Amino acid sequence: MVEDLVLRSTRVVTPQGERPADVAVAGGTITAVRGQGGPVPDGAVLTDLGDDVLLPGLVDTHVHINDPGRTEWEGFATATAAAAAGGITTLVDMPLNSIPPTTSTANLAVKRDTARGRVYTDVGFWGGAVPGNLADLQPLHEAGVFGFKCFLLPSGVDEFPHLGPAELAEALAELTRFDGLLIVHAEDPLLIGGAPQRGGPHYADFLASRPPAAEDTAIAGLIALAKRLGGRIHVLHLSSAGALPLIAAAKRDGVRITVETCPHFLTLTAEEVPDGATEFKCCPPIREAANQDALWQALADGTIDCVVSDHSPSTIDLKRKDTGDFAAAWGGISSLQLGLPAVWTQARRRGHTLSDVAGWMSAGPARLAGLDRKGAIAEGFDADFAALAPEQTFTVDPAALRHRNPITAYAGRTLYGVPRGTWLRGRQIAAGPAVTGEPAGRLIERPAGGS
């Protein structure tokens, strides 16, 4: 193939580590990663990034786009624009908060029709496992969803009810029959129900209402179920470090379990959440600094497999900023555009490298989704890239972000790592915070034989 683009940097993050390199692209695919500064083929465009770091495009497998039905909360156009501005080239949309939810092939078709022609990044879809849709799971799998999300307690929206213990076992047994993946919001409903439920503006009261034991108990149950049935389970948005020994032991025992955490659990702490600051509300919640330290250690030792946003936006009124009532406010952190700088800010302080960050935020999620052409700067992979000025800083202004509603828990924070540009299959889709050109992302499916 004739090369049409060469990206040059003194710092290119490859699976073998960071090095100076020229990355050659032809027809949207990486054709070579070679020594920096060589001849550029006739007809190829050279983009010299200098000392800006070239990373593989981020893969975010946990995004609530809420489209159709609640497009005023987000939407495919705004979500993917924010993703592109933040260095994300591929995302997978969660099956709830849209109307209809992605719980049947007919509903999946509605989702795809809504998204088609409006996405700046590549977009795939999770299916949902809810009471009564057991017969829909295999058809959804065959239609290309990446796996199936379920809740063990009420989801917050009536059209996506949770699974009881018997329904959970039935769903996992059905998915195991065709090797589908179950992804789980893991909090125990009995422990949540027995915790003190006080309304009002005090974050400590909200934190007490979602105790870490609720996560730990739910995850222990999932491990036992996966062990008994031989199924594949992925734990979503891990907040409680207390579950880490259980997860590590399960992995050693061969249980087919993976786990993610999120930028807000790695970068924000309960001690710093002001009373009434409902932009910090999410479920499970942001916990204390000591808990955060243990999550970072689990990333370093591989117990946690990946870092994804859990971008869960809403309209500003649903955050109840007028009363600051954590119990009444919608739970979710809006951070799609900020995940890379937020994680890098903490990672550099803790002695981690951008190669580590790329592993957690690009290679790891790609592996989870079975996307074998995403997540690395290597020959044969899609030419998806993010350029970052790692030692430059910026202060977060919610009004300048590209997601639909200008509210975020990162408002006013100074972060390291300024995104310089994003490329999808060799086409630049963002230059700094500005998206470029028309939406040209693809709607992608689970690869045949993949997750």
Backbone torsions as a table, in degrees:
resi	resn	phi	psi	omega
1	MET	NA	145.2	-179.2
2	VAL	-82.6	125.5	-179.4
3	GLU	-67.1	135.4	179.2
4	ASP	-118.7	-8.4	-179.5
5	LEU	-150.5	139.9	171.6
6	VAL	-130.7	122.4	174.0
7	LEU	-102.3	128.7	-175.2
8	ARG	-119.8	134.7	176.4
9	SER	-153.7	150.8	172.0
10	THR	-73.4	-12.3	-176.5
11	ARG	-138.9	95.1	177.3
12	VAL	-111.5	126.2	-178.7
13	VAL	-89.7	110.7	179.4
14	THR	-113.7	169.1	177.1
15	PRO	-59.9	-21.9	179.3
16	GLN	-90.7	-2.2	-178.8
17	GLY	123.7	-175.2	-176.1
18	GLU	-93.8	135.3	179.4
19	ARG	-158.9	160.9	171.6
20	PRO	-67.1	139.9	-177.2
21	ALA	-164.4	158.8	163.2
22	ASP	-105.8	130.7	178.9
23	VAL	-110.4	115.5	-176.2
24	ALA	-96.3	141.4	-176.2
25	VAL	-130.0	138.9	172.2
26	ALA	-140.8	126.8	176.9
27	GLY	58.0	31.6	177.3
28	GLY	86.5	2.6	-178.2
29	THR	-119.8	143.1	174.8
30	ILE	-72.0	122.7	-179.0
31	THR	-104.1	-19.8	179.3
32	ALA	-164.5	147.1	168.9
33	VAL	-124.4	105.3	-170.1
34	ARG	-127.9	174.8	-177.8
35	GLY	-56.4	143.3	-176.5
36	GLN	-68.2	139.5	168.3
37	GLY	93.7	8.5	178.7
38	GLY	-75.6	179.2	178.9
39	PRO	-65.3	145.6	178.0
40	VAL	-101.7	127.1	-177.9
41	PRO	-58.6	149.4	175.2
42	ASP	-56.9	134.9	177.7
43	GLY	89.9	-13.0	179.1
44	ALA	-87.3	141.9	176.7
45	VAL	-88.9	127.3	176.6
46	LEU	-97.1	126.2	172.1
47	THR	-115.9	110.5	-178.1
48	ASP	-97.1	114.2	-177.0
49	LEU	-89.1	-1.5	-179.3
50	GLY	62.2	-124.6	-178.9
51	ASP	-95.9	1.6	172.1
52	ASP	-63.8	143.3	-175.7
53	VAL	-85.3	133.4	175.5
54	LEU	-99.1	116.1	-179.4
55	LEU	-109.6	156.7	167.8
56	PRO	-64.0	144.4	177.4
57	GLY	-55.0	139.0	-178.2
58	LEU	-71.3	150.2	175.8
59	VAL	-118.3	121.1	-177.2
60	ASP	-117.0	107.5	-174.6
61	THR	-95.3	15.1	-179.0
62	HIS	-142.9	83.6	-178.0
63	VAL	-133.0	129.3	175.0
64	HIS	-98.3	106.8	-177.3
65	ILE	-93.2	-26.6	169.1
66	ASN	67.9	22.1	-173.0
67	ASP	-122.6	127.7	3.4
68	PRO	-85.6	-178.8	172.5
69	GLY	97.6	-40.7	176.2
70	ARG	-131.9	44.9	-177.4
71	THR	-62.5	-23.7	177.1
72	GLU	-68.0	-15.6	175.3
73	TRP	-80.8	-37.1	179.4
74	GLU	-159.0	-101.5	-179.0
75	GLY	115.1	152.7	-176.4
76	PHE	-63.8	-40.7	-177.4
77	ALA	-65.4	-48.1	-177.0
78	THR	-72.3	-39.5	-179.1
79	ALA	-63.2	-46.2	-176.9
80	THR	-73.9	-27.6	172.9
81	ALA	-65.4	-44.4	177.4
82	ALA	-62.9	-40.9	178.5
83	ALA	-60.9	-48.2	-179.4
84	ALA	-60.0	-41.8	179.6
85	ALA	-65.0	-22.5	-179.7
86	GLY	-100.3	10.1	176.8
87	GLY	90.1	7.4	179.2
88	ILE	-91.0	131.1	180.0
89	THR	-112.5	-16.2	179.8
90	THR	-140.0	134.2	173.6
91	LEU	-138.7	158.4	177.1
92	VAL	-121.9	125.6	-173.5
93	ASP	-84.3	134.1	177.7
94	MET	-73.1	153.6	-170.8
95	PRO	-83.6	-2.1	-176.9
96	LEU	-122.4	169.9	-173.1
97	ASN	80.8	-10.8	166.6
98	SER	-91.0	161.2	173.4
99	ILE	-128.3	109.2	9.3
100	PRO	-84.5	160.0	172.6
101	PRO	-75.3	162.0	-175.3
102	THR	-86.9	71.5	-175.6
103	THR	-117.5	6.1	175.8
104	SER	-154.6	164.0	179.2
105	THR	-66.9	-31.8	177.0
106	ALA	-64.3	-42.0	178.9
107	ASN	-69.1	-35.6	175.6
108	LEU	-61.2	-39.5	178.2
109	ALA	-62.2	-37.9	176.7
110	VAL	-63.3	-44.7	177.7
111	LYS	-57.2	-50.1	-176.7
112	ARG	-63.7	-40.2	178.3
113	ASP	-63.1	-37.3	179.6
114	THR	-67.3	-37.9	-175.2
115	ALA	-82.1	-28.0	-170.1
116	ARG	-58.0	126.9	178.5
117	GLY	80.8	4.4	-175.2
118	ARG	-122.0	7.5	-172.0
119	VAL	-111.8	132.9	177.7
120	TYR	-85.3	-25.5	177.8
121	THR	-111.2	170.7	168.6
122	ASP	-69.8	142.5	-176.4
123	VAL	-136.1	127.4	170.7
124	GLY	-115.8	-178.3	-172.6
125	PHE	-136.7	136.3	164.9
126	TRP	-85.5	148.9	167.7
127	GLY	-92.5	174.9	178.7
128	GLY	-119.9	143.5	172.1
129	ALA	-110.4	112.0	-177.2
130	VAL	-132.6	164.5	177.5
131	PRO	-55.7	129.2	174.3
132	GLY	94.0	-3.8	-178.1
133	ASN	-113.0	26.6	-179.4
134	LEU	-55.4	-40.3	-178.4
135	ALA	-72.0	-13.0	180.0
136	ASP	-87.4	-13.1	-170.4
137	LEU	-67.1	-50.0	-179.8
138	GLN	-65.3	-42.9	175.3
139	PRO	-58.6	-38.7	176.1
140	LEU	-64.5	-42.1	177.4
141	HIS	-58.4	-46.5	-179.8
142	GLU	-67.6	-24.3	177.1
143	ALA	-81.1	-5.4	170.2
144	GLY	107.7	8.6	175.0
145	VAL	-67.9	157.0	-172.0
146	PHE	-87.5	-10.0	-178.1
147	GLY	159.8	-167.0	-169.2
148	PHE	-136.4	124.6	179.5
149	LYS	-92.4	142.3	171.1
150	CYS	-141.2	162.7	174.7
151	PHE	-115.4	148.8	173.6
152	LEU	-99.0	-3.8	178.2
153	LEU	-148.2	168.7	-175.0
154	PRO	-52.3	137.1	-173.9
155	SER	-80.7	-19.3	-174.8
156	GLY	104.6	-13.7	175.7
157	VAL	-129.5	134.8	-171.7
158	ASP	-65.3	-29.3	-174.6
159	GLU	-79.9	0.4	177.6
160	PHE	-131.8	75.8	-176.9
161	PRO	-72.9	163.1	-176.3
162	HIS	-89.3	164.6	177.3
163	LEU	-94.5	134.4	168.9
164	GLY	-77.7	173.2	-175.8
165	PRO	-56.2	-44.6	-179.7
166	ALA	-67.1	-41.2	179.1
167	GLU	-65.4	-37.1	177.0
168	LEU	-60.8	-46.9	-179.8
169	ALA	-63.5	-40.4	178.0
170	GLU	-63.6	-42.1	-179.7
171	ALA	-64.4	-45.4	-178.7
172	LEU	-66.9	-37.7	177.3
173	ALA	-61.9	-41.8	178.7
174	GLU	-65.9	-44.0	179.7
175	LEU	-65.6	-36.5	-179.8
176	THR	-64.0	-29.3	-180.0
177	ARG	-59.7	-34.9	177.8
178	PHE	-120.2	20.1	174.7
179	ASP	61.3	39.5	173.3
180	GLY	-80.3	162.6	-176.7
181	LEU	-105.1	129.5	174.5
182	LEU	-102.9	123.9	178.6
183	ILE	-112.0	133.8	-161.8
184	VAL	-130.1	129.8	164.2
185	HIS	-78.9	105.8	-166.9
186	ALA	-104.2	88.9	168.1
187	GLU	-136.6	134.4	-177.2
188	ASP	-76.5	123.3	-175.6
189	PRO	-67.3	-31.8	-179.2
190	LEU	-69.0	-41.0	178.7
191	LEU	-69.9	-36.7	174.7
192	ILE	-64.5	-44.5	-179.4
193	GLY	-63.4	-29.3	-179.9
194	GLY	-88.6	-5.9	179.7
195	ALA	-81.0	155.6	178.3
196	PRO	-63.7	129.2	-177.5
197	GLN	-115.5	86.3	-179.9
198	ARG	-105.4	131.8	173.2
199	GLY	-79.2	176.9	174.9
200	GLY	114.8	-176.0	-169.7
201	PRO	-90.6	-1.1	-173.7
202	HIS	-85.3	119.1	-178.8
203	TYR	-62.0	-34.9	179.7
204	ALA	-58.3	-36.3	178.0
205	ASP	-67.8	-42.1	177.5
206	PHE	-63.9	-43.3	-179.8
207	LEU	-59.1	-40.7	179.2
208	ALA	-65.3	-23.7	-178.3
209	SER	-78.3	-13.3	179.4
210	ARG	-127.1	70.7	-173.0
211	PRO	-67.6	151.0	178.8
212	PRO	-59.9	-29.2	178.9
213	ALA	-59.8	-27.5	178.6
214	ALA	-65.0	-40.3	174.9
215	GLU	-68.8	-47.8	-175.0
216	ASP	-59.6	-43.9	-178.8
217	THR	-66.6	-43.7	179.9
218	ALA	-62.8	-41.7	-179.0
219	ILE	-68.2	-38.4	175.4
220	ALA	-58.7	-41.6	178.1
221	GLY	-65.7	-39.8	178.3
222	LEU	-64.5	-40.9	178.9
223	ILE	-61.6	-44.3	179.4
224	ALA	-62.4	-40.6	-179.5
225	LEU	-67.9	-44.0	178.8
226	ALA	-63.2	-38.1	178.4
227	LYS	-65.4	-41.7	-177.7
228	ARG	-69.6	-39.7	-173.9
229	LEU	-97.8	-13.0	-177.7
230	GLY	74.7	18.0	-175.5
231	GLY	-86.0	170.9	179.1
232	ARG	-102.9	127.2	-179.1
233	ILE	-129.5	139.6	174.2
234	HIS	-122.2	126.1	179.2
235	VAL	-88.1	122.4	-179.1
236	LEU	-82.7	151.7	169.8
237	HIS	32.4	62.1	179.0
238	LEU	-64.5	126.9	178.2
239	SER	-112.6	-39.4	-174.0
240	SER	-85.9	118.7	176.1
241	ALA	-68.5	-16.7	179.2
242	GLY	-62.8	-21.9	179.8
243	ALA	-83.6	-10.5	-173.3
244	LEU	-61.8	-43.7	177.6
245	PRO	-60.7	-36.2	177.2
246	LEU	-63.2	-44.4	-178.6
247	ILE	-66.8	-44.7	-179.8
248	ALA	-61.4	-42.6	179.2
249	ALA	-65.3	-40.7	179.1
250	ALA	-62.2	-41.8	178.0
251	LYS	-62.6	-42.5	178.4
252	ARG	-62.3	-31.8	-179.4
253	ASP	-82.7	-1.2	178.1
254	GLY	87.9	9.0	175.3
255	VAL	-65.5	139.3	-175.2
256	ARG	-87.0	78.1	-176.2
257	ILE	-131.6	137.4	171.7
258	THR	-127.0	167.6	-175.7
259	VAL	-151.1	145.2	176.1
260	GLU	-120.2	159.3	163.4
261	THR	-132.1	-178.0	-169.1
262	CYS	-129.5	157.0	179.9
263	PRO	-54.4	-38.1	-176.7
264	HIS	-67.4	-31.0	177.3
265	PHE	-74.0	-22.4	-178.1
266	LEU	-93.3	-14.3	-171.0
267	THR	-127.0	-18.6	-179.8
268	LEU	-116.3	150.1	-179.5
269	THR	-130.3	153.2	-179.7
270	ALA	-58.8	-35.9	-176.5
271	GLU	-61.4	-23.7	-175.2
272	GLU	-103.8	3.6	-179.9
273	VAL	-82.0	117.7	179.3
274	PRO	-70.4	151.1	172.1
275	ASP	-58.5	138.6	179.4
276	GLY	81.5	-3.7	-176.4
277	ALA	-86.2	73.1	-172.4
278	THR	-69.8	-10.4	173.5
279	GLU	-62.6	-16.6	178.5
280	PHE	-89.6	-3.3	-176.5
281	LYS	-74.7	128.5	170.7
282	CYS	-153.1	162.4	-178.3
283	CYS	-131.3	120.9	-1.7
284	PRO	-64.2	166.2	-169.0
285	PRO	-89.5	165.0	168.9
286	ILE	-67.3	126.4	-174.5
287	ARG	-109.7	-168.7	-169.3
288	GLU	-75.7	166.1	-175.6
289	ALA	-60.5	-40.0	-179.9
290	ALA	-63.1	-38.3	175.7
291	ASN	-62.2	-42.4	179.3
292	GLN	-61.0	-41.7	179.0
293	ASP	-57.4	-41.2	-179.3
294	ALA	-68.0	-34.3	175.7
295	LEU	-63.3	-42.0	178.0
296	TRP	-62.8	-40.7	177.7
297	GLN	-62.7	-37.9	179.7
298	ALA	-70.0	-30.7	171.5
299	LEU	-64.6	-45.3	-177.1
300	ALA	-63.4	-36.5	-176.1
301	ASP	-94.5	0.9	174.2
302	GLY	89.5	2.0	177.0
303	THR	-64.4	-41.1	173.1
304	ILE	-91.0	131.3	-171.4
305	ASP	-88.4	-29.1	-174.7
306	CYS	-162.8	166.6	178.4
307	VAL	-124.1	122.7	-179.0
308	VAL	-136.1	163.4	-164.5
309	SER	-75.4	-37.4	-162.4
310	ASP	47.8	47.5	174.5
311	HIS	-63.0	110.4	-175.9
312	SER	-129.7	80.6	-172.4
313	PRO	-85.4	169.3	172.1
314	SER	-155.6	173.7	170.8
315	THR	-67.8	154.8	-173.6
316	ILE	-63.3	-34.8	-178.0
317	ASP	-62.6	-30.7	-179.6
318	LEU	-71.6	-14.8	175.5
319	LYS	-81.4	-5.2	174.4
320	ARG	52.5	45.4	178.0
321	LYS	-65.7	-20.7	-179.7
322	ASP	-67.8	-34.0	-179.6
323	THR	-108.5	-21.1	-176.1
324	GLY	67.2	23.4	-175.7
325	ASP	-85.3	108.8	-177.8
326	PHE	-64.2	-35.1	-178.4
327	ALA	-65.8	-35.0	-176.3
328	ALA	-88.4	-20.6	-174.0
329	ALA	-74.3	149.3	172.2
330	TRP	-64.0	140.2	179.6
331	GLY	-96.4	121.4	177.1
332	GLY	165.9	141.6	179.4
333	ILE	-103.7	127.5	175.4
334	SER	-92.5	112.2	-172.5
335	SER	-151.7	13.9	-169.9
336	LEU	-53.8	-42.6	-176.4
337	GLN	-79.5	-13.6	-168.4
338	LEU	-111.0	-1.9	-173.8
339	GLY	-59.3	-46.2	-178.3
340	LEU	-62.8	-52.5	178.0
341	PRO	-62.3	-38.6	-178.3
342	ALA	-62.9	-48.1	-179.2
343	VAL	-67.3	-41.2	-180.0
344	TRP	-63.6	-37.4	179.6
345	THR	-57.6	-45.6	178.3
346	GLN	-75.7	-38.4	-177.6
347	ALA	-61.4	-45.0	-178.8
348	ARG	-65.3	-35.2	178.6
349	ARG	-66.8	-29.2	-177.8
350	ARG	-95.4	5.6	175.0
351	GLY	89.0	12.9	177.2
352	HIS	-89.5	165.0	-176.4
353	THR	-109.6	169.0	174.6
354	LEU	-68.8	-24.9	172.3
355	SER	-63.1	-39.7	175.5
356	ASP	-61.1	-47.3	-178.5
357	VAL	-60.7	-42.1	178.5
358	ALA	-62.7	-36.8	176.9
359	GLY	-64.2	-41.0	-177.8
360	TRP	-76.2	-34.2	-169.5
361	MET	-109.7	-5.8	179.4
362	SER	-127.8	-64.9	-177.9
363	ALA	-64.2	-42.5	-177.4
364	GLY	-62.4	-53.1	177.6
365	PRO	-63.0	-36.2	177.0
366	ALA	-61.3	-40.6	178.1
367	ARG	-64.2	-42.3	178.3
368	LEU	-57.1	-43.9	-176.3
369	ALA	-84.9	-4.5	-178.7
370	GLY	73.6	25.2	-177.9
371	LEU	-89.7	90.5	-170.7
372	ASP	-81.1	-0.1	173.7
373	ARG	-110.2	5.9	-179.5
374	LYS	-116.6	158.6	167.9
375	GLY	96.6	6.3	180.0
376	ALA	-155.9	149.8	169.8
377	ILE	-94.5	95.1	-175.7
378	ALA	-156.3	153.2	-179.0
379	GLU	-57.1	133.6	178.6
380	GLY	92.9	-10.1	178.6
381	PHE	-87.3	158.3	173.1
382	ASP	-58.5	143.4	-178.1
383	ALA	-82.7	66.4	179.9
384	ASP	-105.5	122.3	-173.0
385	PHE	-138.5	155.9	169.2
386	ALA	-133.3	130.4	176.5
387	ALA	-103.8	136.3	-173.6
388	LEU	-136.4	135.5	170.1
389	ALA	-93.9	95.3	-163.7
390	PRO	-72.4	-23.7	-177.0
391	GLU	-103.0	3.6	173.5
392	GLN	-89.7	151.2	-177.2
393	THR	-120.7	162.2	172.4
394	PHE	-150.1	157.5	177.5
395	THR	-105.2	130.3	-172.4
396	VAL	-72.6	122.0	173.7
397	ASP	-113.7	109.6	-176.7
398	PRO	-54.5	-34.9	-177.3
399	ALA	-67.9	-19.2	-179.1
400	ALA	-91.2	-6.3	-179.5
401	LEU	-81.2	157.3	-171.7
402	ARG	-95.0	-8.3	174.7
403	HIS	-70.9	162.2	-162.5
404	ARG	-64.7	-44.5	-173.4
405	ASN	-107.6	124.9	-170.8
406	PRO	-78.7	70.7	175.6
407	ILE	-145.1	136.7	178.5
408	THR	-160.2	148.9	177.4
409	ALA	-69.4	-12.0	-178.4
410	TYR	-92.6	3.9	-177.1
411	ALA	-54.2	130.4	177.0
412	GLY	81.5	-3.4	-179.9
413	ARG	-83.5	144.2	174.5
414	THR	-95.7	123.0	-176.2
415	LEU	-118.7	147.7	171.7
416	TYR	-87.4	145.3	175.4
417	GLY	99.0	96.3	179.3
418	VAL	-98.0	116.2	176.7
419	PRO	-62.7	129.5	-177.9
420	ARG	-101.0	-30.2	-178.4
421	GLY	-177.9	157.6	-179.0
422	THR	-137.4	136.5	-179.8
423	TRP	-124.9	135.6	177.0
424	LEU	-118.9	115.9	-175.7
425	ARG	48.3	44.0	174.4
426	GLY	83.2	-2.9	178.8
427	ARG	-103.9	128.3	-179.6
428	GLN	-72.2	125.0	-179.0
429	ILE	-111.2	-10.1	175.5
430	ALA	-152.3	141.5	172.6
431	ALA	-124.2	102.6	-169.0
432	GLY	62.8	-137.5	-179.0
433	PRO	-80.3	-4.8	-175.6
434	ALA	-93.0	127.8	172.6
435	VAL	-77.5	151.1	-174.1
436	THR	-122.0	134.6	176.7
437	GLY	75.4	-173.2	180.0
438	GLU	-85.4	159.0	177.1
439	PRO	-59.4	123.7	-177.1
440	ALA	-132.5	17.2	175.8
441	GLY	-70.7	162.2	-179.4
442	ARG	-109.6	153.1	169.5
443	LEU	-88.6	117.3	-171.9
444	ILE	-108.0	158.7	-180.0
445	GLU	-122.9	161.4	173.7
446	ARG	-58.8	127.7	179.3
447	PRO	-60.0	144.8	177.5
448	ALA	-57.3	126.4	-177.5
449	GLY	82.6	-1.8	179.5
450	GLY	-86.8	-161.9	-174.9
451	SER	-56.8	NA	NA
